[in-house]
């Protein structure tokens, strides 16, 4: 078979069974999917193994979601807390008959509008879905990806694929196969390289177990998009706040634990643009004078206004999609360049602002300076 075979160079690389693995890396063209190449990944999923694959949002780490042992391998490979629920990825609306119970009309209405696509819906789960997949909850998160490789992998495997982002827990989500290799080489069976993920932020998560859709994680599908279908929707009250107690039970991935975090301390500056630039320049100069390495997340519009440190543009405010797709890449680049402190502008002022700020706040541990 025409794949690259890569021996792990990681001394710490371990599988869900506690031993080092040889992780195979195969490249597949999104526009011309080679079924022969894909078959080995399909067989791995069928046999309870782990495969990282591209989606339109970020790269996912997949396993058979109805296989308890396979689900537990995901938690082990990522170092993920076991109460952090997984999302089940499907290729057919018929899957909802297997995975959900009770009245799912609201969810099905949204699914008809946005699937395949970057929307995850939370339903009451059926008995077929193990609690190991749902983090002990009686609800299940379900999504149908639109990425051709992800869709075909799920369809051809014939299993419901549980797949969180393919990174070690807490790190910035991977938007390229290279990011996955950094975190997962030696820990999983296979990585499918399908190029860069287009959106760059994980799917919108919406709870449809009540009368009104509730957004638990913002994403590319916005509140306004959902309201156009259902008439009304709302954000979860805790969405932009740090969880107050350790007893908090997350109903969706990313609600409880610190996520997306770079190794350096990230601080977000919020306020009028001129004041934010001035404050970041002052703090960056101070930290550099103390011998620290500093990173700054700017935009195309403000890039030339910063004076100190490693200055990178996340994209342009004229196209918020560039900001969304550039976020995790930048956080990983600052890790590579060993930035001790990272300073970022805020991004509430665009349609994707809620999703971008949700990720930034978690990455910063909710460390924000209002100017």
C-alpha positions as CSV (number, residue, x, y, z in Angstrom):
1,X,0.0,0.0,0.0
2,X,1.2,3.5,-0.8
3,X,1.6,5.0,2.7
4,X,4.4,6.5,4.7
5,X,5.5,4.3,7.5
6,X,6.9,6.3,10.4
7,X,8.6,4.9,13.4
8,X,7.9,6.8,16.6
9,X,10.7,8.9,17.9
10,X,8.9,9.7,21.1
11,X,10.2,8.0,24.2
12,X,6.9,8.7,25.9
13,X,4.7,7.6,23.1
14,X,2.2,5.1,24.5
15,X,-1.0,3.6,23.3
16,X,-4.2,3.2,25.2
17,X,-2.8,-0.2,26.3
18,X,0.3,1.5,27.8
19,X,2.9,0.5,25.3
20,X,4.7,2.4,22.5
21,X,3.3,2.1,19.1
22,X,4.4,2.5,15.5
23,X,2.1,5.2,14.1
24,X,1.4,5.0,10.4
25,X,0.9,8.2,8.5
26,X,-1.0,8.1,5.2
27,X,-1.7,11.0,2.8
28,X,-5.0,11.1,1.1
29,X,-6.2,13.6,-1.5
30,X,-9.5,15.2,-0.5
31,X,-10.7,15.5,-4.0
32,X,-9.7,11.9,-5.1
33,X,-10.1,9.6,-2.1
34,X,-8.1,6.4,-2.6
35,X,-10.4,3.7,-1.1
36,X,-7.4,1.3,-1.0
37,X,-5.5,3.6,1.3
38,X,-8.7,4.4,3.4
39,X,-9.4,0.7,3.9
40,X,-6.5,0.2,6.4
41,X,-7.9,3.1,8.5
42,X,-11.4,1.5,8.3
43,X,-10.0,-1.8,9.5
44,X,-8.3,-0.2,12.4
45,X,-11.6,1.4,13.6
46,X,-13.5,-1.8,13.1
47,X,-10.9,-3.6,15.3
48,X,-11.0,-1.1,18.2
49,X,-8.0,1.0,17.2
50,X,-7.4,4.8,17.0
51,X,-7.2,6.8,13.8
52,X,-6.6,10.6,13.6
53,X,-8.3,12.1,10.5
54,X,-9.1,15.6,9.1
55,X,-12.5,17.2,9.4
56,X,-13.7,20.6,8.2
57,X,-13.2,22.0,11.7
58,X,-10.0,20.4,13.2
59,X,-8.4,17.0,13.1
60,X,-10.3,14.4,15.1
61,X,-9.0,11.3,17.0
62,X,-11.5,8.5,16.1
63,X,-12.5,5.2,17.6
64,X,-15.6,3.0,17.6
65,X,-17.9,5.0,19.9
66,X,-20.0,2.0,20.9
67,X,-17.0,0.0,21.9
68,X,-16.2,0.8,25.5
69,X,-12.6,-0.3,25.3
70,X,-12.0,1.7,22.2
71,X,-13.5,4.8,23.8
72,X,-11.2,4.4,26.8
73,X,-8.2,4.3,24.5
74,X,-9.1,7.8,23.3
75,X,-9.0,9.1,26.9
76,X,-5.7,7.3,27.6
77,X,-4.0,8.6,24.4
78,X,-5.1,12.2,25.0
79,X,-4.7,12.2,28.7
80,X,-8.3,13.4,28.8
81,X,-10.4,13.5,31.9
82,X,-13.0,10.7,31.8
83,X,-15.9,13.0,32.6
84,X,-15.3,15.0,29.4
85,X,-17.8,13.7,26.9
86,X,-16.9,12.6,23.4
87,X,-18.8,13.5,20.2
88,X,-20.1,10.6,18.0
89,X,-19.6,11.2,14.3
90,X,-22.1,9.7,11.9
91,X,-22.7,9.5,8.1
92,X,-26.5,9.0,8.0
93,X,-29.5,10.6,9.6
94,X,-30.7,7.0,10.3
95,X,-28.0,6.8,13.0
96,X,-30.1,9.1,15.2
97,X,-32.6,6.2,15.5
98,X,-29.9,4.1,17.1
99,X,-28.2,6.7,19.3
100,X,-31.0,8.9,20.6
101,X,-34.3,8.4,22.5
102,X,-37.3,10.6,23.2
103,X,-38.5,13.6,21.2
104,X,-35.7,14.7,18.9
105,X,-37.7,16.8,16.5
106,X,-35.9,20.0,17.4
107,X,-32.5,18.4,16.8
108,X,-33.6,16.8,13.6
109,X,-34.8,20.2,12.3
110,X,-31.4,21.6,12.9
111,X,-29.7,18.6,11.5
112,X,-31.7,18.9,8.3
113,X,-30.5,22.5,8.0
114,X,-26.8,22.1,8.8
115,X,-25.7,18.5,8.3
116,X,-23.3,17.5,7.0
117,X,-21.4,20.4,8.6
118,X,-19.8,21.9,11.7
119,X,-22.7,21.5,14.1
120,X,-22.9,19.1,17.0
121,X,-26.3,18.3,18.6
122,X,-26.9,17.0,22.1
123,X,-29.7,14.5,22.4
124,X,-31.0,12.2,25.2
125,X,-29.0,9.0,24.6
126,X,-30.2,5.5,23.8
127,X,-29.1,2.4,25.8
128,X,-26.7,1.5,22.9
129,X,-24.4,4.4,23.8
130,X,-22.0,3.5,26.6
131,X,-21.4,5.9,29.4
132,X,-17.7,5.7,28.7
133,X,-18.4,7.6,25.5
134,X,-20.7,10.2,27.1
135,X,-18.5,11.0,30.2
136,X,-21.2,9.4,32.4
137,X,-24.0,11.5,31.1
138,X,-27.4,10.4,29.9
139,X,-27.1,12.6,26.8
140,X,-25.0,12.1,23.7
141,X,-23.3,14.6,21.3
142,X,-23.7,13.8,17.6
143,X,-22.3,15.3,14.5
144,X,-22.2,14.6,10.7
145,X,-19.0,16.0,9.3
146,X,-18.9,17.4,5.7
147,X,-15.1,16.8,5.1
148,X,-14.9,14.1,2.4
149,X,-12.3,12.0,4.1
150,X,-14.1,12.1,7.5
151,X,-17.4,11.3,5.9
152,X,-16.1,8.4,3.9
153,X,-14.1,7.0,6.8
154,X,-17.2,6.9,8.9
155,X,-19.4,5.5,6.1
156,X,-17.1,2.8,5.0
157,X,-16.2,1.7,8.6
158,X,-19.9,1.2,9.5
159,X,-19.3,2.4,13.0
160,X,-20.2,5.5,14.9
161,X,-16.9,7.2,15.4
162,X,-16.2,8.9,18.7
163,X,-13.8,11.7,18.0
164,X,-12.5,14.6,20.1
165,X,-9.7,16.8,18.7
166,X,-6.5,14.8,18.0
167,X,-4.3,16.6,20.5
168,X,-3.1,15.8,24.0
169,X,-5.6,17.2,26.4
170,X,-5.3,20.9,27.1
171,X,-3.1,21.7,24.1
172,X,-4.3,23.9,21.1
173,X,-6.4,21.8,18.7
174,X,-4.7,20.5,15.6
175,X,-5.5,22.0,12.2
176,X,-2.8,20.1,10.3
177,X,-1.5,16.5,10.3
178,X,1.8,18.0,11.5
179,X,0.1,19.2,14.7
180,X,-1.3,15.7,15.2
181,X,2.1,14.1,14.8
182,X,3.5,16.5,17.4
183,X,1.1,15.2,20.0
184,X,0.0,11.7,18.9
185,X,3.0,10.1,17.2
186,X,3.5,6.8,19.1
187,X,0.2,7.0,20.9
188,X,-2.2,5.9,18.2
189,X,-2.4,3.5,15.3
190,X,-2.7,5.8,12.3
191,X,-2.8,9.5,11.2
192,X,-4.5,10.4,7.9
193,X,-2.9,13.6,6.4
194,X,-5.7,15.3,4.4
195,X,-4.1,18.8,4.5
196,X,-5.2,21.8,6.5
197,X,-8.6,22.0,8.2
198,X,-10.6,24.8,6.6
199,X,-12.5,26.3,9.5
200,X,-9.9,25.9,12.3
201,X,-12.3,26.0,15.2
202,X,-14.3,23.0,16.6
203,X,-18.0,22.6,15.8
204,X,-20.8,24.6,17.4
205,X,-22.4,22.5,20.1
206,X,-26.2,22.9,20.7
207,X,-28.2,21.2,23.4
208,X,-31.6,20.2,21.9
209,X,-33.0,18.3,24.9
210,X,-35.1,21.2,26.0
211,X,-37.7,23.4,24.3
212,X,-35.2,26.0,23.2
213,X,-31.8,25.3,21.6
214,X,-28.9,26.2,24.0
215,X,-25.4,26.8,22.6
216,X,-22.9,25.1,24.8
217,X,-19.9,25.8,22.6
218,X,-20.0,28.6,19.9
219,X,-18.5,27.9,16.5
220,X,-18.9,28.5,12.7
221,X,-22.6,28.0,13.0
222,X,-23.7,31.1,14.9
223,X,-26.6,31.9,17.2
224,X,-28.2,33.9,14.4
225,X,-27.9,30.9,12.0
226,X,-29.7,28.7,14.5
227,X,-32.4,31.3,15.3
228,X,-33.2,31.5,11.6
229,X,-34.2,27.8,11.7
230,X,-35.8,27.5,15.2
231,X,-37.0,31.0,15.8
232,X,-35.1,31.3,19.1
233,X,-32.0,30.1,20.7
234,X,-29.7,31.1,23.6
235,X,-26.1,30.8,24.9
236,X,-25.5,28.7,28.0
237,X,-25.1,31.0,31.0
238,X,-21.7,29.7,31.9
239,X,-20.2,29.8,28.4
240,X,-17.8,32.7,29.0
241,X,-17.1,32.1,32.7
242,X,-14.6,29.9,34.4
243,X,-16.4,26.9,36.0
244,X,-16.9,27.7,39.6
245,X,-16.6,24.2,41.2
246,X,-14.7,21.0,40.6
247,X,-18.1,19.2,40.9
248,X,-19.3,20.9,37.7
249,X,-20.4,18.2,35.2
250,X,-19.6,19.3,31.6
251,X,-22.5,18.5,29.2
252,X,-20.3,19.1,26.2
253,X,-16.5,19.0,25.4
254,X,-14.6,22.0,26.5
255,X,-17.0,23.3,29.1
256,X,-15.0,22.4,32.3
257,X,-11.3,22.1,31.7
258,X,-8.6,24.5,30.4
259,X,-8.3,23.9,26.7
260,X,-6.2,25.1,23.8
261,X,-3.5,26.4,26.2
262,X,0.0,27.4,24.9
263,X,2.9,26.7,27.2
264,X,3.4,30.5,27.8
265,X,1.0,32.6,29.8
266,X,-1.6,34.1,27.4
267,X,-3.3,37.4,28.3
268,X,-6.1,39.0,26.3
269,X,-6.5,42.8,26.2
270,X,-9.9,44.2,25.6
271,X,-10.8,47.8,24.8
272,X,-10.5,50.5,22.2
273,X,-7.8,49.5,19.7
274,X,-5.4,52.3,20.3
275,X,-5.4,51.7,24.1
276,X,-5.0,47.9,23.6
277,X,-2.0,48.4,21.4
278,X,-0.4,50.9,23.8
279,X,-1.0,48.5,26.8
280,X,0.4,45.5,25.0
281,X,3.5,47.4,23.8
282,X,4.2,48.6,27.4
283,X,3.8,45.1,28.9
284,X,5.8,43.4,26.2
285,X,8.7,45.9,26.6
286,X,8.6,45.3,30.4
287,X,8.8,41.5,30.1
288,X,11.5,41.7,27.5
289,X,13.6,43.9,29.7
290,X,13.2,41.2,32.4
291,X,14.7,38.6,30.0
292,X,11.5,36.9,29.0
293,X,10.5,35.9,25.4
294,X,7.3,37.6,24.4
295,X,4.7,36.8,21.7
296,X,2.0,39.2,20.3
297,X,-1.1,38.1,18.5
298,X,-1.9,41.0,16.1
299,X,-4.1,41.4,13.0
300,X,-3.2,42.5,9.5
301,X,-4.5,45.9,10.5
302,X,-2.4,46.3,13.6
303,X,0.7,44.3,12.8
304,X,2.9,47.4,12.2
305,X,1.8,49.0,15.5
306,X,3.6,46.7,17.8
307,X,7.2,47.2,18.7
308,X,8.5,44.3,20.8
309,X,8.7,40.6,20.8
310,X,7.6,37.9,18.3
311,X,4.7,39.6,16.4
312,X,2.4,37.5,14.4
313,X,-0.8,38.3,12.5
314,X,-3.8,36.0,13.1
315,X,-5.6,37.3,10.0
316,X,-7.7,40.3,9.0
317,X,-10.7,41.8,10.7
318,X,-12.2,42.2,7.3
319,X,-12.6,38.4,7.1
320,X,-13.2,36.8,10.5
321,X,-12.7,33.4,9.0
322,X,-9.0,34.1,8.7
323,X,-8.9,34.8,12.4
324,X,-10.7,31.6,13.3
325,X,-8.5,29.5,11.1
326,X,-5.3,31.1,12.3
327,X,-5.8,30.9,16.1
328,X,-4.6,27.4,17.0
329,X,-1.8,27.6,14.5
330,X,-0.4,30.7,16.1
331,X,-0.6,29.3,19.6
332,X,1.4,26.3,18.5
333,X,3.9,28.5,16.7
334,X,4.5,30.4,20.0
335,X,5.1,27.1,21.7
336,X,7.7,26.2,19.1
337,X,9.4,29.6,19.6
338,X,9.2,29.2,23.4
339,X,7.3,32.3,24.2
340,X,7.0,32.9,28.0
341,X,4.3,35.4,27.7
342,X,1.7,36.0,24.9
343,X,-0.5,39.0,24.5
344,X,-3.5,39.1,22.3
345,X,-6.2,41.6,21.1
346,X,-9.8,40.6,21.6
347,X,-12.2,39.6,18.8
348,X,-15.8,40.1,19.9
349,X,-16.5,42.5,17.1
350,X,-17.3,40.0,14.3
351,X,-19.9,37.3,13.6
352,X,-17.4,34.6,14.7
353,X,-16.2,36.6,17.7
354,X,-18.1,34.6,20.3
355,X,-16.4,31.4,19.1
356,X,-13.0,32.9,18.8
357,X,-13.2,34.5,22.2
358,X,-14.5,31.3,23.8
359,X,-11.3,29.5,22.7
360,X,-9.0,32.4,23.6
361,X,-10.5,32.8,27.1
362,X,-10.0,29.1,27.8
363,X,-6.4,29.2,26.4
364,X,-5.7,32.1,28.6
365,X,-7.2,30.6,31.7
366,X,-9.7,33.5,31.6
367,X,-6.8,36.0,32.1
368,X,-8.1,39.2,30.5
369,X,-7.2,42.8,30.9
370,X,-9.9,45.4,30.2
371,X,-8.4,48.7,29.1
